[in-house]
Amino acid sequence: MSETIDSAVLEQRAAELVDQARRAGADAADAVVVRGRSRSVSVRLGKVEATEASESDDFSLRVFVGRRVASVSANPGFDLKLLAERAVAMAKASPEDPYASLADPDRLAKSYPDLDLFDSRDVSTETLTERALAAEEAALSVTGVTNSSGAGASAGMGGLVLVTSHGFSGSYMATRFGCSVSAIAGEGTKMERDYDFDSRLYFHELRTAEDIGRVAGERAAARINPRRVATQKNLTVVFDPRIARGFVGHLAGAVNGASVARKTSFLRDMMGKQIMKSGIAVTDDPLIVRGASSRPFDGEGVSGSKLSMVEDGVLRHWFLSTSAARELGLETNGRGVRGGPSVSPASTNLALEPGSISREDLIGGVGTGFYVTELIGQGVNMVTGEYSRGASGFWIENGEVLYPVSEVTIASNLKQMFMALTPADDIDRKFGIAAPTLAIEGMTLAGT
């Protein structure tokens, strides 16, 4: 992105907004600006279907009057004094929240590292168009591919400016580039669709458009003429890495401190207990240089550090913001995320660490099983851990991936799945949630 990034003006305006809140009667306040710029191109069958661009600087003010809190949002150009007075009036009329406050001053970041999150390269709309067209062309050139659902390329940047009434002022920006394509293989009622994509902070680190298109086409073609299989119990199910990332996302939700405090997590009573096999680790690190979800400080100005969320199979941490931590009698670990005016805990660069076995050997040791490449539906109960999803993928027999399978359902309980998983060694850490291929024993497959 060629735009010069100067957050000084936004920081000054945020500081003025906090000062106006104090003048209006707030005991404490913070102001945040979420900056966003994006540009995208979508194509289909060699023609540009749409080009889009957006820009925004969204201001939010959070004020505290005793234990009462209120938040307001505004676009640039608002009246500082009027917005601050409105927020304070709302807070005075709000019920008390015993856990709401700014982060403790001694937890605020005094300095923070440059994580190299911003690519200053100017990527034009023409370049994005060429990238999308090349990806689609590569997909269409794969034998068996008969049509395209479209391709796209995007460039954007986003960042955070935060100013608090107790001395914190900081900002950071990050860029993001992406390319995706969806291919259709087969004809008539036997058409199958699949996709591939890539997303990186730096444009030159993206996989080539030709590679993305080829993989999408090959995935779609491999799914032609799927078979049905019989219902089976105690089956080993292997999750493709892109499916495994979503599976690890369920863990992130279960160890979210806000969910634990609300008692809506099936792991709420498992702190310090074994939730995975010995030897398995899950980490979360906000300070990875060029990490997809890296940030030098969180949405409350607190520095985070690398956490071993699961160590040797034992659960060691929740994701905590200040309010969630206080509700649990703990201290924040710098995982607060601004969602407009509110702050909630969330993961950063979360990784289920790889094992020592290759993907090929992992599948080879399965015997009979099911390799999942797509999941359908939202059949996950985060309170009980019950898991039931529609799925498609490939059948494994004698350790070999043989033929495509569709219209089945896989089911188990997430607690059991966590304890039964074995990771391969093929992790890609370029995503905010990273996971290798996973084999999970003892699942039920509902088929014919």
N, C-alpha and C positions, 0 to 999 in steps of 0.2 A: 504494500500500500504506500503510495507516494505522499500522502498527506502528512504534513509536519505535525507531530504530536506535541502539543504544549498544554499541559494540564494546569499550569499556574493560574490561568484565568478562572477555571472551574474551581480550583481549590480556594481561591480568594472569595468567590461568590458563595461557596459552601460555608466558609468561615464567617462571612457576613450573615448568613442565614442562621447559623448557630448563635452568633452574638445577638441577633434580633430575638431569638427564642428566649435567651436568658433575660433580656430586657423586658420581655412580655410576661415573665414570671416563672419560667421553667427552672427547675433545680438542676437539670442536666439535659443535654441534647446531643444528637449527632446528625450530620447531614451527609448524604451519599449521592453521588452522581454516577449513574450507569451509562457509559458512552458506548454507542454502537454504530458501526458503518458496515454496509454489506452490498455486494453486487453479485448477481448470478445470471447465468444463461442456461436455458433449457432448449434442447433440440429433439427432433424426431424425424427419422427417415431422411436425413441429410438437410433438413430445413430448420431454421431457428423458429421456435414456437413462442418464446417469451424472453425478454430481458428485464430484470428488476433491479432496483437500487433503493436503499433506504439509509437514513441518517437519523440519529436520535441522541439527545442528552437528557436523560430523565432524572429529575431531582426528587429526593425523598427526604423529609425531615421527621425525626423521631424525638419526641420530648417527654420528659419525666417530671411529674409534679408529685413529690413524695413517692408513693408506690403506684401511682396512677400513670398510665402511659397512653400516648396517642401518636398516630403517624399520618402524614399527609404527603401527597405526591403532586408534582407540577412539571410543566414543560418550561423550557427557557423563556425568559421574558416576564416571569411572574413578579408580583410585588412582594419583596422580601418581608416587609413589616406585616402586611396583611396575612401572608401565609403563616408566619410565626404566631401571630395572635390567634389565628383560627386553630392551629394545632394545640396551643396551650388551653384554649377554651374547651376543646374536645377532651383533653386529658383531665381537666377538672371535673368533667361530667362522666368520666369513665370509672368502672369499678376498679378496686385495688388489685394489683397483680403482685403477689409476694416474691416472685422470682425475677421480675423485670428490672433491669438496670443496665448501665454501660458496663463494659468489662472493667475489672479491677485495674487501677493505674499501673501497678507493678507488673501486669501481664502484657502491657502494650509494647509493640515493637519499637525499640529505640533506634534501630537501624535495620535494614533488610537488604538481601542480596539482589543483584541483577541476574535474573534467571534466563535471560536471552530469549524472551518470548515474542519479540517484535521483529518481523521481516519488513524492511523498508522498501523492498522491491516494488516497482510499479507494474502491476499485472493488469493489462488493459482488457476491456470487454472483448476486443478482437482475439486476444490470446485465450481467454476463457472459451470463446466460441470454437476456436480451432481445437482446443483440448476436448471439448464435449463431442464435436464431430468426429475426431479421430478415435475416441473411445467407442462410439456407436459403430463406426465403420469396422473396427476390429472385431466387435461382437458379431456383426452381420456376416463377416467372412468365415466364421466357424461353421464347419459342416453340420447340418441339422438345424441351424438357426434360420427361422423363416420370417421373423418380424422383430420389431423393436418397440418396447414400451417407452423409449426415450432415454436421453442421456443429459447430464448437466454438469456444470462446473461453476465454482463459486469462489469469491474472495471476500474476506471481511476482517474486521477488527473489533475488539471490545475491551472494555476496561472499567476500572473502578477508581473513583476519587472519594476519599473518606476524611471527614473532619469531625472531631469530637470536642465537647466542651471541657474535657479534662486533659487536653494537650496533644492529642494525636492528629497528625495531618500527613496524608500520603496518597500515592496513586500508582497505578501500573496499567500497562496496556499489553494486549496480546493479539496477534494476527491468526487467521485460520483460513486455510485453502482446502478445497475439496473437489473431487471428481467422482461421478457415479454413472452407471449404465444398467438398464434392465433389458434383458433379451428374452425372446420367445422362440421356443423350438417346437417342432412338430406341426401338424396341421389338423384342422377340423376340431373334433371333440377331444383330440389327443394332444392338444397343445400344452406345453409346460413353460413356466417362467422362472427365471432366477436372475440374480444381480451380483454386482460387485461394486465396491467403492473404496476410496481412500481419503483420509483427512489428516492434514499436517499443519504445523505452525509455520513452517517455511516452505515456500512454493517449490523450490528445487528438490525438496525431500519427498515430494509426492511420487508415487509409483507412476510409471509412464501411462499415458492414455491407452496405448496399445496393449499393455499388460492387463490393465483393468478391464478393457473390453474383451480381450481373449478369455480371461477367467470367467467373466459373466456368461459369455457364449458357451464355453465348455460346461459350466455348471448347468445351464439350461438344457443343453443337448443330452447330458448324462441322465436327465430325469425323464426322458421319453419312454413311454410304455411302462409305467410303474405297475407293480403287482400289489395284491392284497396278501396279507399274511394272517395266520391264525392267532387267536388270543393266547398269550403266554405269560406265565408268572416267573419271578426270580430270574429275569433276563438282564444281561449287562447292556446298558445303553451308553453309547459313546457320543459325546457332545463335540461337534465341530467348534473350533475356537470362537467363531462369531456367535454361536449359540452359548458357549461357555461364558462369554462376557456377560450376557444377560443373566445367566445363572448366578454369577458372582454378584450381580446387582441385587439379587434377592438377599444375599448375605448383608450387603451394605444397608438395605432397608431394615433388616432385623437387628443390626447393631447400632442403629440410629438412636441416640439418647432420647430424643423427643418421643419416639415410638415406645421405648422402654418405659419412660415416665408415664405415658398414657396406658401402659399395659396392653399395647396392641402388637407386641412382638413375641413370636414363639420362642425366642431366645432370652426372654426377660429374666429368667431365673438361672441362666447358664454362665454368668461371669465366673471365671476361674475354673471352669469345668471343661472336660474334653468334649469338643464338638466335631473334630475331625481326627483322622488317624494320626498317630505319632509320626513326627517328621514333616508334617505339612505346615506351611506358613502362609499367612496372608498379611501383606504390608500396605501401608498408606503413607505416601510421602509427598508433601506439597512443594518441596524444594528441589525437585529434579530439573536440571537445566534443560530447557526446551521440552518440558513435560506437557502433555496434552491438557492436564488440569492443574498445572502448577500455579502457585500464587505466593508472593513474598509475605503477605499477611492476609488474615481472613476478613470477613465482613464487619468485624468489630475492632480491627486494628491489632489483633493478637497474632504473634508469630507462631506458626505451627512447626512441628518437627516430625521426622519419620517415626511412625508407630508400628510395632508388631501387633497387629490386631488379633491374629491367631498365631501362637508360638508353640511349635511342637504339638499342634492339634488342639491347644488349650486357648479359650477365649480370654483375651487380656484387656481389651479396651472397648468403650463405646465411642461413637462420634459425638462430640460435645460442643455446644455453644455455651455462652454464659448462662442463659436462662435454663436450658436443659440440664446443665451441670448442677446448678443450684437446686433444682427440683429433685435431683438424685443425691444431693449431699456431696457433690464432687466439685472439681475445678475444670474450667474449659480447657480443651487441648487444641484450640485454634482451628476448629472445624466449622465455625459459623459462616453461613452464606446468606447474602442479602437477596431476598426475593421481593423486590419492590421495597416497601418500608419495613418489612419484617425480617427477622434473623432466625434461621433454622440450621441445625447441624447437617453436614453432608460430607461425603468422602472427597478426597482430592485425586491423586494418582493411586488408585487401588489396584493391587495385583495379587492374584492367587499364584504364589511362586511356583515355578516349574519343578517337576520331578527329575529323575535321572534316566528315565526310559524314553526312547524315541517314540514318535507317533506310530511308526510302522510296527515296532515291537509291541506297543500297547494294544493296537488292533489285532496283531497276530496272536496275542495271548488271550483274546476274548473267547475264541471258539465260535459259539453261536451268539449273535447279538444284533443290535440295530444302531446304525450310525446316523445321527440326527443332523440335518442341515437346515431345517426350517421348523418353527413352532407357530401354532395358530391359537388364538384366544388368550384369555387372561385368567386362566383357572388356577390362581395361586392365592391361598388364604394366609396372609401374613400373621394372623392371630394364632392359628393352629398349626401352620406349616403344611397343610394339605396341598398337594401339587397334582394337577391334572391338565395336560395340554394336548391339543391336536398336534400331530407331527407328520413330517415326511422326511425321507432320507434314503438310506441304502441298507440292504440286508448284509449281514456278516455271517459267513459260514466257513468253518475250519480256519478262522483267522484271516479270511479274505473278503474284501468288499465286492459283492457280486452283482446285484441288480437294484434298481430303484424301487422304493416302497412309498405308498401314500395312503391317506385316509385311515390313519391309526391314531390311537391316543396312548400317551405314556403317563403313568401315574405312580405316585409314592408319597412320602412325607419328606419335607426338606431336612428335618433333623436326621432322618435315616439316610438321605442322599448325601448330606455332608459327611457323615461317618463312613460312607461306602465309596467315596470318590478316590480315584488315583489319577494324578496329573502326569501328562507327558512333558517333554522338554522344549516344546515348540512355541514359546510365548512371544508375542509381539507387544513390546512396551510402548508403542506409539499411540495407544488409545488410553483414554482416561480410566477405563476399567480394562485391565489386561488379564488374560487367562490362556493357558495352553489347552490342547485337546484334553478332555476329561472322560474317563471311563467310570461309570457309576453302576455298581452291582445291585441286584435284587429289586429291579423295577418291574412293574406290571405293564404289559402292552396289550391293549384291547384292539383286536382286529376283526376278522370275519368270524 
